[in-house]
Amino acid sequence: MMPLLWVPVLPVPQQPFMPAVWA
């Protein structure tokens, strides 16, 4: 489930948002 919403975030310049989702 995590990788699902993590994929759409990859193309986004908001990389710092990725770790925020994992936290």
Sequence and secondary structure as in RCSB ss.txt:
>XXXX:A:sequence
MMPLLWVPVLPVPQQPFMPAVWA
>XXXX:A:secstr
 HHHHHTTTSSSS TTHHHHHH 
